[in-house]
Amino acid sequence: MPYEPTIPTIPEPTTTARLQPTSQGVEALKDIAFGSIAGIAGKVVEYPFDTVKVRLQSQPDHVPLQYKGPLDCFRQSVRQDGFRGLYRGVSAPFAGAAAETACLFWSYRIAQDFLRSTLYPSDSALPLTGLVTAGALAGAVTSVILTPIELVKCRMQVPLHSPLDPTLRPGTSLSSSSLSPLAVIADVYRREGVRGFWRGQMGTFLRETGGTAAWFGSYEACTMFFKKRLRALSSDPTLSDPMLPVHQQMASGAVAGMSYNFIFYPADTIKSKIQTGELTHARPTFLSTGRALWRSHGLKGLYRGCGITVARSAPSSALIFTIVENLKRWFA
């Protein structure tokens, strides 16, 4: 019988392997779409409070404070510009909130996949420490995208003075009620170039890395607690991953929002001071700005506006997580 060589055949990929890239792409699109919707909804709720917070944070240190507190800042702002003035510059934050929240949820899932492939078994759920780590990684990635967006937002919320501009009289504000995001972007590029858009990056990085770890970590911890209670109260022994009722989803999201804003609030204060301070030849650093603020006002200065920020973060974060979770359920 003549010899007939056999040609080895390459096995067909399994259905799971064939679908994995498509599945990853679909999940990424869901993260981006759901996160964008939730981010915009949350920004509608929180933006007036955010304006008050930034104005409190950005008060000069070498003169008497203009605002006695959040309520006084709110009253003065409404008296000067009306309630609409509290939404000044909201167009940029709408785009920013969509990009930020979409990036957070997308990078959070990617970070979880990375940790499963390196540190944890791929077929098991991540422990809380793994989820906190994934949140920190997601925050670090998002900070790079968020810094330019927040710089434009802050400069529209707070008047900016610059002794470097020879066309302006001393004390003339760069922002007004008619200033558009494009005008701010053009001004930043003209003065500082591309690098200027990342002014305050260190503060955003510290706030987002630590804050997002607390944000996702607190939400996951509360969710685990509520699900454990539901399983204990349920008569169904097969109930392993129960769907939480809306009020428990919102409670978990509210706790997450307050944790995010309170723990790393000083980093946000320093970031806002850098982004809205006077433009000088010496570029301010995170440490120098923090030391100057500490010398002038102590710990109280670092937490200026913290109360209103934590208060507004509860409903905003509750809304974001609830929208994302339910959209995932509806489009599963």
C-alpha positions as CSV (number, residue, x, y, z in Angstrom):
1,M,0.0,0.0,0.0
2,P,1.6,3.3,-1.0
3,Y,2.4,5.7,1.8
4,E,0.0,8.6,2.1
5,P,1.1,11.4,4.4
6,T,-1.5,12.7,6.8
7,I,-2.0,16.4,7.0
8,P,-2.7,17.5,10.6
9,T,-5.9,19.5,10.9
10,I,-6.3,22.5,13.0
11,P,-9.3,22.2,15.3
12,E,-12.1,24.6,14.8
13,P,-12.3,27.2,17.6
14,T,-15.1,26.6,20.0
15,T,-18.1,28.8,20.0
16,T,-16.9,30.5,23.2
17,A,-13.6,31.4,21.6
18,R,-15.2,32.6,18.4
19,L,-17.6,34.8,20.2
20,Q,-15.2,36.2,22.7
21,P,-14.0,39.3,20.7
22,T,-17.5,40.1,19.6
23,S,-18.7,39.7,23.2
24,Q,-16.0,42.0,24.5
25,G,-16.9,44.6,21.9
26,V,-20.6,44.4,22.8
27,E,-19.8,44.8,26.5
28,A,-17.5,47.7,25.8
29,L,-20.3,49.5,23.8
30,K,-22.7,48.8,26.7
31,D,-20.3,50.3,29.2
32,I,-19.8,53.4,27.1
33,A,-23.5,53.9,26.3
34,F,-24.9,53.1,29.7
35,G,-22.1,55.1,31.4
36,S,-22.7,58.1,29.2
37,I,-26.5,58.2,29.9
38,A,-26.0,57.8,33.6
39,G,-23.2,60.4,33.7
40,I,-25.4,63.0,32.0
41,A,-28.3,62.3,34.4
42,G,-26.1,62.6,37.4
43,K,-24.6,65.9,36.2
44,V,-28.1,67.5,35.8
45,V,-28.6,66.8,39.6
46,E,-25.2,67.8,40.9
47,Y,-24.0,70.7,38.7
48,P,-25.4,73.7,40.7
49,F,-23.8,72.2,43.9
50,D,-20.6,71.6,42.0
51,T,-20.5,75.3,40.9
52,V,-20.9,76.4,44.6
53,K,-18.2,73.9,45.6
54,V,-15.6,75.2,43.0
55,R,-16.3,78.8,43.9
56,L,-15.7,78.0,47.6
57,Q,-12.5,76.1,46.8
58,S,-11.1,78.8,44.5
59,Q,-11.4,81.8,46.9
60,P,-8.1,83.8,47.1
61,D,-6.0,83.1,50.2
62,H,-4.5,86.6,50.6
63,V,-7.8,88.5,50.9
64,P,-10.9,88.1,53.2
65,L,-13.1,85.2,52.0
66,Q,-15.9,86.3,49.7
67,Y,-18.3,83.6,50.9
68,K,-19.1,82.7,54.4
69,G,-20.2,79.2,53.5
70,P,-22.2,77.2,50.9
71,L,-25.5,78.9,51.6
72,D,-24.0,82.3,51.4
73,C,-22.2,81.4,48.1
74,F,-25.5,80.1,46.7
75,R,-27.3,83.3,47.7
76,Q,-24.7,85.6,46.2
77,S,-24.4,83.5,43.0
78,V,-28.2,83.5,42.4
79,R,-28.4,87.3,43.3
80,Q,-25.6,88.1,40.8
81,D,-26.4,85.7,37.9
82,G,-29.8,84.1,38.7
83,F,-30.3,80.4,39.1
84,R,-29.2,79.9,35.5
85,G,-25.8,81.2,36.5
86,L,-25.2,78.0,38.6
87,Y,-25.4,76.1,35.3
88,R,-22.8,78.3,33.6
89,G,-20.5,76.2,31.5
90,V,-22.7,73.1,31.8
91,S,-22.2,72.0,28.2
92,A,-18.6,71.0,28.7
93,P,-19.4,69.0,31.9
94,F,-22.3,67.2,30.1
95,A,-19.8,65.9,27.6
96,G,-17.3,65.4,30.4
97,A,-19.7,63.5,32.6
98,A,-20.6,61.2,29.7
99,A,-16.9,60.6,28.9
100,E,-15.9,60.2,32.6
101,T,-18.6,57.8,33.6
102,A,-18.4,55.8,30.4
103,C,-14.6,55.5,30.9
104,L,-14.9,54.6,34.5
105,F,-17.3,51.7,33.9
106,W,-15.4,50.5,30.8
107,S,-12.0,50.6,32.4
108,Y,-13.4,49.1,35.7
109,R,-14.5,46.0,33.7
110,I,-11.2,45.9,31.8
111,A,-9.3,46.1,35.1
112,Q,-11.3,43.3,36.5
113,D,-10.5,41.1,33.5
114,F,-6.8,42.0,33.8
115,L,-6.7,41.0,37.5
116,R,-8.5,37.7,36.8
117,S,-5.9,36.9,34.2
118,T,-3.0,37.7,36.4
119,L,-3.7,37.6,40.1
120,Y,-7.0,35.7,40.6
121,P,-8.6,32.6,39.1
122,S,-10.4,33.5,35.9
123,D,-13.5,31.5,36.8
124,S,-14.1,33.0,40.2
125,A,-15.6,36.3,41.3
126,L,-13.1,38.9,42.5
127,P,-12.9,39.5,46.2
128,L,-13.5,43.0,47.6
129,T,-9.8,43.8,47.6
130,G,-9.6,42.9,43.9
131,L,-12.6,45.1,43.2
132,V,-11.1,48.0,45.1
133,T,-7.8,47.6,43.1
134,A,-9.8,47.5,39.8
135,G,-11.5,50.7,40.9
136,A,-8.1,52.4,41.5
137,L,-6.8,51.3,38.1
138,A,-10.0,52.7,36.5
139,G,-9.6,56.0,38.3
140,A,-6.0,56.3,37.2
141,V,-6.9,55.8,33.5
142,T,-9.9,58.2,33.7
143,S,-7.9,61.0,35.3
144,V,-6.0,61.5,32.1
145,I,-9.2,62.1,30.2
146,L,-10.9,64.1,32.9
147,T,-8.3,66.8,33.7
148,P,-8.8,68.8,30.5
149,I,-12.6,68.6,30.9
150,E,-12.5,69.8,34.5
151,L,-10.1,72.6,33.7
152,V,-12.6,74.0,31.1
153,K,-15.5,73.5,33.5
154,C,-13.7,75.2,36.5
155,R,-12.6,78.2,34.4
156,M,-16.2,78.7,33.3
157,Q,-17.5,78.4,36.8
158,V,-15.0,80.8,38.4
159,P,-13.6,84.1,37.0
160,L,-9.9,83.7,36.0
161,H,-7.4,86.6,36.2
162,S,-4.1,86.6,34.5
163,P,-1.3,89.2,34.8
164,L,0.4,87.5,31.7
165,D,-2.2,88.9,29.2
166,P,-1.1,92.4,28.1
167,T,-4.5,93.0,26.5
168,L,-6.3,92.8,29.9
169,R,-6.4,95.4,32.6
170,P,-5.3,94.2,36.0
171,G,-8.1,92.3,37.6
172,T,-10.1,91.8,34.4
173,S,-11.8,88.5,34.3
174,L,-11.3,86.1,31.5
175,S,-14.7,84.5,31.9
176,S,-18.2,85.9,31.7
177,S,-21.7,84.7,31.3
178,S,-21.2,84.7,27.6
179,L,-17.9,82.8,27.5
180,S,-18.2,79.5,25.7
181,P,-16.2,76.2,26.2
182,L,-14.5,76.8,22.8
183,A,-13.4,80.3,23.9
184,V,-11.9,78.8,27.1
185,I,-10.2,76.0,25.1
186,A,-8.7,78.5,22.7
187,D,-7.5,80.7,25.6
188,V,-5.8,77.8,27.3
189,Y,-4.0,76.7,24.1
190,R,-2.9,80.3,23.3
191,R,-1.4,80.8,26.8
192,E,0.0,77.5,27.7
193,G,-0.2,75.2,24.7
194,V,-1.3,71.6,24.8
195,R,0.4,71.1,28.2
196,G,-1.9,73.7,29.7
197,F,-4.9,71.4,29.4
198,W,-3.4,69.0,32.0
199,R,-2.8,71.7,34.6
200,G,-3.8,70.1,37.9
201,Q,-3.3,66.5,36.6
202,M,-1.6,65.4,39.9
203,G,-4.6,66.4,41.9
204,T,-7.0,64.8,39.5
205,F,-4.9,61.6,39.5
206,L,-4.8,61.3,43.3
207,R,-8.5,62.1,43.6
208,E,-9.6,59.7,40.9
209,T,-7.3,56.8,41.9
210,G,-8.2,56.8,45.5
211,G,-11.7,58.2,45.1
212,T,-12.7,55.7,42.4
213,A,-11.3,52.8,44.5
214,A,-13.5,54.0,47.4
215,W,-16.5,54.6,44.9
216,F,-16.6,51.1,43.4
217,G,-15.3,49.5,46.6
218,S,-18.1,51.0,48.8
219,Y,-20.7,50.2,46.2
220,E,-19.6,46.6,45.9
221,A,-19.4,46.2,49.7
222,C,-22.9,47.6,50.2
223,T,-24.2,45.4,47.3
224,M,-22.6,42.3,48.8
225,F,-24.2,43.1,52.2
226,F,-27.7,43.6,50.7
227,K,-27.4,40.4,48.6
228,K,-26.3,38.4,51.6
229,R,-29.4,39.6,53.5
230,L,-31.7,38.7,50.6
231,R,-30.2,35.2,50.4
232,A,-30.6,34.7,54.1
233,L,-34.3,35.8,54.0
234,S,-35.1,33.9,50.8
235,S,-36.6,30.4,50.8
236,D,-35.1,29.7,47.4
237,P,-31.8,27.7,47.9
238,T,-30.7,28.3,44.3
239,L,-30.7,32.1,44.7
240,S,-27.1,32.9,44.3
241,D,-27.1,36.4,42.7
242,P,-30.3,38.2,43.5
243,M,-31.3,41.4,41.8
244,L,-31.5,44.2,44.4
245,P,-34.6,46.3,44.7
246,V,-34.2,49.9,43.5
247,H,-34.0,51.5,46.9
248,Q,-31.1,49.2,47.9
249,Q,-29.3,50.0,44.6
250,M,-29.7,53.7,45.3
251,A,-28.6,53.3,48.9
252,S,-25.4,51.5,47.8
253,G,-24.8,54.2,45.2
254,A,-25.3,57.0,47.7
255,V,-22.8,55.5,50.1
256,A,-20.3,55.1,47.2
257,G,-20.7,58.8,46.2
258,M,-20.1,60.1,49.7
259,S,-17.0,57.9,50.1
260,Y,-15.6,59.0,46.9
261,N,-15.9,62.7,47.7
262,F,-15.0,62.8,51.4
263,I,-11.8,60.7,51.6
264,F,-9.8,62.4,48.9
265,Y,-11.4,65.8,49.0
266,P,-8.2,67.8,49.8
267,A,-6.7,66.6,46.5
268,D,-9.7,68.0,44.7
269,T,-9.4,71.4,46.5
270,I,-5.8,71.7,45.5
271,K,-6.6,70.7,41.9
272,S,-9.3,73.4,41.7
273,K,-6.9,76.1,43.1
274,I,-4.3,75.2,40.5
275,Q,-6.8,75.3,37.6
276,T,-8.5,78.5,38.6
277,G,-5.6,80.4,40.1
278,E,-3.7,83.3,38.5
279,L,-1.6,82.4,35.5
280,T,2.0,83.2,36.4
281,H,5.3,82.3,34.8
282,A,6.1,79.8,37.6
283,R,3.8,76.8,37.1
284,P,2.2,75.9,40.5
285,T,2.9,72.4,41.8
286,F,0.5,70.2,43.8
287,L,2.7,70.3,46.9
288,S,3.4,74.1,46.8
289,T,-0.3,74.9,46.3
290,G,-1.2,72.5,49.2
291,R,1.4,73.9,51.5
292,A,0.2,77.5,50.8
293,L,-3.4,76.6,51.4
294,W,-2.5,74.8,54.7
295,R,-0.5,77.8,55.9
296,S,-3.4,80.1,55.1
297,H,-6.4,78.1,56.4
298,G,-5.2,74.8,57.8
299,L,-7.2,71.6,57.4
300,K,-10.4,73.6,57.2
301,G,-9.2,75.2,54.0
302,L,-8.5,71.8,52.4
303,Y,-12.1,70.7,53.1
304,R,-13.7,74.0,52.1
305,G,-17.0,73.2,50.4
306,C,-16.8,69.5,51.4
307,G,-20.2,69.4,53.1
308,I,-22.2,70.5,50.0
309,T,-20.1,68.2,47.8
310,V,-20.8,65.1,49.9
311,A,-24.5,66.0,50.1
312,R,-24.9,66.4,46.4
313,S,-22.9,63.3,45.6
314,A,-25.3,61.0,47.4
315,P,-28.3,61.5,45.0
316,S,-26.1,61.8,41.9
317,S,-24.1,58.7,42.5
318,A,-27.3,56.8,43.5
319,L,-28.8,57.8,40.2
320,I,-25.7,56.8,38.2
321,F,-25.4,53.3,39.6
322,T,-29.1,52.6,39.5
323,I,-29.3,53.6,35.8
324,V,-26.3,51.6,34.8
325,E,-27.4,48.5,36.7
326,N,-31.0,48.5,35.3
327,L,-29.8,49.2,31.8
328,K,-27.5,46.2,32.0
329,R,-30.4,44.1,33.2
330,W,-32.8,45.3,30.5
331,F,-30.2,44.8,27.7
332,A,-28.6,41.7,29.0
